[in-house]
Amino acid sequence: MSQTMLSQVLESLKHLEPHELLQVSQVVQERLASHEEIGKRQMFYHSLLAAGLVKKIKTSSREDVSRQPFVQTQGEPVSQTIIEERR
């Protein structure tokens, strides 16, 4: 992000209402947690490779999973069937 854009964002924060600032804070915290999680995962994968426990790390696209259609079923919900079978 350029310094000019950062300055504009910081200036616009001064004009936000408290509830709007809370929303901004939540979004920022989510982004920071996401980046931290990605960094931890990459370090973990690197340590597996370095230890020789794996030869290759396969990556999957989360977009592919989220675009898969739901399977329509008839009858009781599957969760209810599982609960009844466990009794």
Backbone as CSV, one residue per row, in Angstrom:
resi,resn,N_x,N_y,N_z,CA_x,CA_y,CA_z,C_x,C_y,C_z
1,MET,0.857,-1.169,0.000,0.000,0.000,0.000,0.900,1.227,0.000
2,SER,0.580,2.165,-0.843,1.402,3.365,-0.916,1.189,4.235,0.327
3,GLN,2.164,5.047,0.614,2.098,5.924,1.783,0.932,6.892,1.669
4,THR,0.647,7.351,0.458,-0.462,8.281,0.248,-1.786,7.619,0.594
5,MET,-1.974,6.381,0.140,-3.218,5.681,0.411,-3.357,5.406,1.903
6,LEU,-2.269,5.012,2.536,-2.293,4.767,3.975,-2.671,6.034,4.731
7,SER,-2.119,7.152,4.331,-2.444,8.434,4.970,-3.920,8.765,4.804
8,GLN,-4.471,8.501,3.631,-5.888,8.753,3.384,-6.769,7.876,4.267
9,VAL,-6.398,6.613,4.388,-7.173,5.693,5.224,-7.125,6.145,6.678
10,LEU,-5.937,6.481,7.162,-5.806,6.928,8.544,-6.575,8.218,8.800
11,GLU,-6.581,9.099,7.825,-7.339,10.354,7.964,-8.832,10.081,7.991
12,SER,-9.296,9.153,7.152,-10.730,8.867,7.105,-11.203,8.173,8.382
13,LEU,-10.304,7.481,9.074,-10.670,6.847,10.338,-11.091,7.874,11.387
14,LYS,-10.550,9.051,11.290,-10.875,10.110,12.255,-12.324,10.545,12.169
15,HIS,-12.973,10.278,11.048,-14.337,10.753,10.827,-15.394,9.664,11.021
16,LEU,-14.970,8.475,11.428,-15.913,7.373,11.589,-16.569,7.389,12.964
17,GLU,-17.779,6.874,13.011,-18.516,6.732,14.268,-17.946,5.530,15.029
18,PRO,-18.199,5.452,16.332,-17.668,4.327,17.120,-18.065,2.948,16.586
19,HIS,-19.322,2.772,16.180,-19.729,1.456,15.668,-19.038,1.130,14.342
20,GLU,-18.728,2.164,13.562,-18.007,1.949,12.311,-16.547,1.578,12.591
21,LEU,-15.974,2.202,13.619,-14.604,1.866,14.009,-14.514,0.418,14.493
22,LEU,-15.552,-0.051,15.195,-15.577,-1.449,15.624,-15.587,-2.395,14.422
23,GLN,-16.350,-2.035,13.399,-16.391,-2.861,12.190,-15.013,-2.909,11.522
24,VAL,-14.374,-1.756,11.435,-13.031,-1.696,10.841,-12.067,-2.538,11.667
25,SER,-12.160,-2.432,12.976,-11.288,-3.194,13.855,-11.476,-4.692,13.657
26,GLN,-12.708,-5.141,13.533,-12.978,-6.563,13.322,-12.377,-7.052,12.011
27,VAL,-12.526,-6.273,10.959,-11.977,-6.663,9.661,-10.455,-6.729,9.725
28,VAL,-9.844,-5.760,10.379,-8.385,-5.743,10.499,-7.911,-6.960,11.287
29,GLN,-8.580,-7.279,12.391,-8.193,-8.434,13.206,-8.331,-9.736,12.426
30,GLU,-9.386,-9.864,11.620,-9.569,-11.056,10.793,-8.443,-11.194,9.774
31,ARG,-8.083,-10.081,9.151,-6.995,-10.117,8.159,-5.673,-10.489,8.816
32,LEU,-5.402,-9.927,9.998,-4.154,-10.232,10.693,-4.113,-11.699,11.109
33,ALA,-5.209,-12.218,11.623,-5.268,-13.622,12.031,-5.077,-14.529,10.823
34,SER,-5.656,-14.161,9.712,-5.536,-14.958,8.496,-4.076,-15.038,8.052
35,HIS,-3.394,-13.905,8.045,-1.983,-13.876,7.639,-1.113,-14.666,8.618
36,GLU,-1.423,-14.544,9.900,-0.661,-15.273,10.907,-0.852,-16.780,10.730
37,GLU,-2.078,-17.204,10.480,-2.374,-18.621,10.281,-1.647,-19.163,9.048
38,ILE,-1.643,-18.401,7.985,-0.956,-18.815,6.755,0.542,-18.974,7.022
39,GLY,1.116,-18.038,7.748,2.540,-18.112,8.075,2.870,-19.340,8.914
40,LYS,2.032,-19.647,9.899,2.252,-20.823,10.732,2.161,-22.096,9.905
41,ARG,1.173,-22.154,9.024,0.992,-23.335,8.186,2.203,-23.536,7.268
42,GLN,2.706,-22.447,6.677,3.856,-22.553,5.789,5.095,-23.013,6.551
43,MET,5.276,-22.523,7.761,6.409,-22.960,8.581,6.288,-24.452,8.903
44,PHE,5.081,-24.901,9.198,4.850,-26.314,9.497,5.192,-27.176,8.288
45,TYR,4.709,-26.778,7.114,4.994,-27.536,5.895,6.487,-27.559,5.600
46,HIS,7.138,-26.431,5.802,8.584,-26.359,5.563,9.329,-27.301,6.503
47,SER,8.906,-27.376,7.757,9.577,-28.266,8.712,9.359,-29.733,8.341
48,LEU,8.174,-30.071,7.810,7.941,-31.439,7.349,8.877,-31.791,6.197
49,LEU,9.017,-30.852,5.258,9.922,-31.080,4.131,11.376,-31.204,4.599
50,ALA,11.785,-30.327,5.485,13.166,-30.329,5.966,13.490,-31.608,6.732
51,ALA,12.506,-32.136,7.448,12.730,-33.362,8.220,12.665,-34.606,7.350
52,GLY,12.246,-34.445,6.112,12.155,-35.587,5.209,10.921,-36.434,5.420
53,LEU,9.963,-35.914,6.182,8.731,-36.663,6.433,7.809,-36.675,5.223
54,VAL,7.917,-35.672,4.392,7.152,-35.606,3.143,8.088,-35.167,2.035
55,LYS,7.732,-35.541,0.818,8.546,-35.144,-0.332,7.974,-33.930,-1.036
56,LYS,6.655,-33.761,-0.934,5.998,-32.686,-1.667,4.738,-32.264,-0.914
57,ILE,4.478,-30.986,-0.916,3.261,-30.454,-0.315,2.305,-30.103,-1.442
58,LYS,1.167,-30.771,-1.449,0.169,-30.473,-2.470,-0.739,-29.363,-1.964
59,THR,-1.052,-28.448,-2.837,-1.964,-27.372,-2.468,-3.299,-27.602,-3.152
60,SER,-4.345,-27.228,-2.451,-5.677,-27.352,-3.031,-6.309,-25.975,-3.063
61,SER,-7.133,-25.782,-4.031,-7.813,-24.505,-4.170,-9.104,-24.539,-3.361
62,ARG,-9.254,-23.625,-2.439,-10.474,-23.565,-1.634,-11.672,-23.142,-2.476
63,GLU,-11.408,-22.442,-3.553,-12.497,-22.014,-4.426,-13.197,-23.209,-5.041
64,ASP,-12.438,-24.243,-5.406,-13.031,-25.428,-5.999,-14.004,-26.094,-5.047
65,VAL,-13.633,-26.169,-3.777,-14.479,-26.808,-2.783,-15.752,-26.000,-2.562
66,SER,-15.629,-24.688,-2.508,-16.792,-23.854,-2.209,-17.782,-23.791,-3.364
67,ARG,-17.352,-24.138,-4.563,-18.247,-24.079,-5.714,-18.951,-25.399,-5.997
68,GLN,-18.651,-26.427,-5.228,-19.302,-27.704,-5.441,-20.761,-27.602,-5.017
69,PRO,-21.678,-28.158,-5.825,-23.098,-28.060,-5.476,-23.431,-28.977,-4.299
70,PHE,-24.432,-28.593,-3.529,-24.910,-29.414,-2.435,-25.680,-30.598,-3.002
71,VAL,-25.628,-31.705,-2.299,-26.353,-32.897,-2.709,-27.730,-32.850,-2.052
72,GLN,-28.760,-32.948,-2.852,-30.116,-32.935,-2.336,-30.506,-34.348,-1.902
73,THR,-31.065,-34.472,-0.700,-31.500,-35.767,-0.196,-32.958,-35.700,0.172
74,GLN,-33.541,-36.859,0.293,-34.939,-36.929,0.692,-35.025,-37.638,2.027
75,GLY,-36.080,-37.393,2.767,-36.262,-38.045,4.059,-35.666,-37.215,5.174
76,GLU,-35.342,-37.933,6.267,-34.788,-37.270,7.448,-33.418,-36.680,7.153
77,PRO,-33.034,-35.675,7.922,-31.659,-35.171,7.787,-30.661,-36.269,8.170
78,VAL,-29.534,-36.285,7.527,-28.513,-37.298,7.791,-28.077,-37.253,9.252
79,SER,-27.975,-36.068,9.812,-27.553,-35.948,11.206,-28.529,-36.661,12.137
80,GLN,-29.818,-36.568,11.851,-30.824,-37.233,12.671,-30.701,-38.751,12.549
81,THR,-30.446,-39.247,11.360,-30.262,-40.683,11.135,-29.058,-41.192,11.924
82,ILE,-27.963,-40.442,11.935,-26.767,-40.838,12.660,-27.054,-40.905,14.156
83,ILE,-27.757,-39.916,14.686,-28.085,-39.891,16.110,-28.920,-41.102,16.479
84,GLU,-29.920,-41.421,15.663,-30.787,-42.559,15.950,-30.023,-43.878,15.877
85,GLU,-29.090,-44.005,14.924,-28.327,-45.241,14.796,-27.351,-45.438,15.944
86,ARG,-26.927,-44.382,16.576,-25.980,-44.494,17.684,-26.659,-44.883,19.002
87,ARG,-27.958,-44.827,19.043,-28.677,-45.150,20.292,-28.760,-46.601,20.518
